[in-house]
Amino acid sequence: MAPVPDMQYAEVRARCGACIHPARSAGQADLYELDWEGRPALLKDFSQRPRLVRWLFSRRIAAREVRMLRRLEGLEGTPRLLATAGPEAFVMERLPGERIPNRKRGGPPAIFWANARALLDQLHARGVAHGDLRRKNILAGPNGEAYLIDFATAIRRDTPGGGRGSWLGGYLFKRCRTIDRNSFARIKAQYAPEALDATERRWLEEMPLYLRVGRMLKKRVYRLRKRRYWRKRVKWVKWLRRKLRARKRQGRRGSRG
């Protein structure tokens, strides 16, 4: 495995272009595009998060993803780690794919699903489970290539617990591998249900209780809370616009008088 340079954050940040994906919550990172030795790359940067969040979560999330990318070095379809930039940022390869389009606009070709399945099997063979396999973390290339991104919540077979093959690490890996398989089969069923093979149908049908409970909570609690947040935000923006318009009308009346 080739050594990955550890560079100064300010030096890397100065080479960056636009922020292509600003963080939408305190736990997310900003993504900046940059040119790295003649090839497109991304800086994943947690350094702008609140200090307490960075101390409690961001550094651990960044360190976890760096470890996962090191583990997956050489696996085609996953981003290559190019450099670290302090404890809260790192540079990775920018993969030549786009997010899977909405079903209404048509799905990817059949070869894509075969490539995505093969990539997922290779990922698990390396002892890594993604843990957050959803549409936005799967990219499709122009010729049916499949790519996986965002390994911040990934689990290795040998962690945590101290040694390779530890009981807790193996248990968590198996649970996350089951989640990966079920998620992949569910996404594929949304686009190409007729293409599901017998194994994928079994993955889809065998949904463990913990996975059912987790998805129920996400649907009923997280999404409801998210909708309420945006409703409040929209109401606040509308209220502010009304105030600004009223003040503007008052200014016009005063100038006429």
C-alpha positions in Angstrom: 0.0 0.0 0.0 1.5 3.3 -1.1 2.0 5.9 1.7 -0.6 8.7 1.9 0.9 12.2 2.5 -0.3 14.1 5.6 -0.5 17.7 4.5 -1.2 21.0 6.2 -4.9 21.9 6.1 -4.3 25.5 5.0 -2.2 24.3 2.0 -4.8 21.9 0.8 -7.7 24.3 1.4 -5.9 27.0 -0.7 -6.0 24.6 -3.7 -9.7 24.0 -3.5 -12.3 25.4 -5.8 -16.0 25.8 -5.1 -17.9 24.0 -2.4 -20.0 21.5 -4.3 -21.9 20.1 -1.4 -22.2 22.3 1.8 -23.0 20.5 5.0 -26.7 20.4 5.8 -26.3 19.5 9.5 -23.7 19.7 12.3 -22.6 16.2 11.7 -21.9 16.5 8.0 -18.8 17.6 6.1 -18.3 20.3 3.4 -17.1 18.9 0.0 -14.7 21.0 -2.1 -13.5 20.1 -5.6 -9.8 20.5 -6.4 -7.3 19.3 -8.9 -4.8 16.8 -7.5 -1.8 16.1 -9.6 -3.9 16.5 -12.8 -6.9 14.5 -11.7 -10.2 15.5 -10.1 -10.4 15.1 -6.4 -12.5 16.1 -3.4 -11.7 17.6 0.0 -14.0 16.3 2.7 -13.8 18.9 5.4 -15.3 18.8 8.9 -13.3 21.8 10.2 -16.2 24.3 9.9 -18.4 22.4 12.4 -18.9 23.7 15.9 -16.0 23.0 18.2 -17.9 20.6 20.5 -19.2 18.7 17.5 -15.7 18.4 16.0 -14.3 17.2 19.3 -17.0 14.7 20.0 -17.9 13.4 16.5 -16.2 14.9 13.5 -12.7 13.8 14.2 -13.8 10.2 14.9 -16.0 10.2 11.7 -13.1 11.5 9.6 -10.6 9.0 11.1 -13.0 6.1 10.5 -13.5 7.0 6.9 -9.8 7.3 6.4 -9.2 3.9 7.9 -11.9 2.4 5.6 -10.4 4.0 2.5 -7.0 2.6 3.4 -8.6 -0.8 3.8 -10.2 -0.6 0.4 -7.1 0.6 -1.4 -7.0 -1.0 -4.9 -10.7 -1.9 -5.0 -12.1 -0.5 -8.1 -15.4 1.3 -7.6 -14.4 3.0 -4.3 -12.6 6.3 -4.0 -8.9 6.3 -3.5 -7.5 8.1 -0.5 -5.0 10.7 -1.7 -4.0 12.7 1.4 -4.9 13.6 4.9 -5.1 17.3 5.9 -5.1 17.2 9.7 -7.6 15.3 11.9 -10.7 16.8 10.4 -10.2 16.7 6.6 -8.9 14.4 3.9 -8.5 14.4 0.1 -10.0 11.5 -2.0 -10.4 10.7 -5.6 -13.5 12.1 -7.4 -15.2 9.2 -9.1 -16.6 9.6 -12.6 -20.2 8.8 -11.8 -23.5 10.4 -11.0 -26.2 9.6 -8.5 -28.7 7.1 -9.7 -31.5 9.1 -11.3 -35.1 9.2 -10.0 -37.2 6.3 -11.2 -39.5 8.7 -13.1 -36.5 9.6 -15.4 -35.5 5.9 -15.9 -33.0 3.7 -14.2 -29.5 2.6 -15.1 -28.8 -0.2 -17.6 -29.0 -3.9 -16.6 -25.2 -4.2 -16.6 -25.0 -1.6 -13.8 -26.9 -3.8 -11.3 -24.5 -6.7 -12.1 -21.5 -4.4 -11.5 -23.0 -3.0 -8.3 -23.7 -6.5 -6.9 -20.2 -7.6 -7.7 -18.7 -4.5 -6.0 -20.8 -5.1 -2.9 -19.6 -8.7 -2.7 -16.0 -7.6 -3.1 -16.5 -5.0 -0.4 -17.8 -7.6 2.1 -15.0 -10.0 1.1 -12.5 -7.3 2.2 -14.2 -7.4 5.6 -16.0 -4.0 5.2 -19.7 -3.4 5.5 -21.0 0.0 4.2 -23.8 0.4 6.8 -25.5 3.3 4.9 -26.2 1.9 1.5 -28.8 4.1 -0.2 -29.4 5.7 -3.5 -27.3 8.8 -2.9 -24.3 6.7 -1.9 -24.3 4.6 -5.2 -23.0 6.3 -8.3 -23.5 5.1 -11.9 -20.9 5.6 -14.6 -21.6 6.4 -18.2 -21.0 2.8 -19.3 -22.8 1.0 -16.5 -20.0 1.2 -14.0 -20.9 1.1 -10.3 -19.3 3.1 -7.5 -19.8 3.3 -3.8 -19.1 6.4 -1.7 -19.4 7.8 1.8 -17.8 5.2 4.2 -18.2 7.3 7.3 -20.5 4.7 9.0 -18.7 1.6 7.6 -17.8 -1.3 9.9 -14.8 -3.5 9.6 -14.9 -7.1 10.6 -12.0 -6.7 13.0 -13.3 -3.6 14.9 -14.1 -2.7 17.6 -12.7 -5.1 20.2 -9.0 -5.2 19.8 -8.0 -8.1 17.5 -8.8 -9.5 14.2 -11.8 -11.8 14.4 -13.0 -10.3 17.7 -16.5 -11.4 18.7 -18.0 -7.9 18.8 -16.4 -6.8 15.5 -17.6 -9.9 13.7 -21.1 -9.5 15.1 -21.4 -5.8 14.0 -20.0 -6.7 10.6 -22.5 -9.4 10.0 -25.4 -7.2 11.0 -24.3 -4.4 8.8 -23.6 -6.8 5.9 -27.3 -7.9 6.2 -28.4 -4.3 6.1 -26.2 -3.7 3.0 -27.7 -6.7 1.2 -31.3 -5.8 2.1 -30.8 -2.2 1.1 -29.2 -3.2 -2.3 -32.1 -5.6 -3.0 -34.7 -2.9 -2.1 -33.1 -0.3 -4.3 -32.8 -2.7 -7.2 -36.4 -3.8 -6.8 -37.5 -0.2 -7.1 -35.8 0.1 -10.6 -35.7 -3.4 -12.0 -37.8 -5.9 -10.0 -37.8 -8.4 -12.8 -34.0 -8.6 -12.6 -33.8 -9.8 -9.0 -32.3 -13.2 -8.7 -33.2 -15.8 -6.1 -30.5 -14.7 -3.7 -31.6 -11.0 -3.9 -35.2 -12.0 -3.4 -34.2 -13.8 -0.2 -32.3 -10.7 0.9 -35.4 -8.6 0.4 -37.7 -11.0 2.2 -35.5 -11.8 5.2 -35.6 -8.5 7.0 -34.4 -8.8 10.6 -36.4 -7.3 13.4 -33.7 -4.7 14.2 -33.8 -3.5 10.6 -37.6 -3.2 10.6 -37.6 -1.3 13.9 -34.8 1.1 12.6 -36.6 1.9 9.4 -39.9 2.4 11.2 -38.3 4.9 13.6 -36.6 6.7 10.6 -39.9 6.9 8.8 -42.1 8.0 11.7 -39.7 10.1 13.8 -36.7 11.4 11.8 -38.6 12.3 8.6 -41.5 13.8 10.6 -39.0 15.9 12.6 -37.3 17.0 9.3 -40.6 18.0 7.8 -41.5 20.1 10.8 -38.1 21.8 10.7 -38.5 22.8 7.1 -42.1 24.0 7.7 -40.9 26.2 10.5 -38.1 27.5 8.4 -40.4 28.3 5.5 -42.8 30.1 7.8 -40.0 32.1 9.2 -38.8 33.2 5.7 -42.4 34.1 4.7 -42.8 36.2 7.9 -39.5 38.0 7.2 -40.5 38.7 3.6 -43.8 40.2 4.8 -42.0 42.4 7.3 -39.5 43.6 4.6 -42.3 44.4 2.2 -44.2 46.3 4.9 -41.1 48.3 5.7 -40.5 49.0 2.1 -44.1 50.3 1.6 -43.7 52.5 4.7 -40.5 54.0 3.2 -42.2 54.8 -0.1 -45.1 56.5 1.7 -42.7 58.6 3.8 -40.7 59.7 0.8 -44.0 60.8 -0.9 -45.1 62.8 2.1 
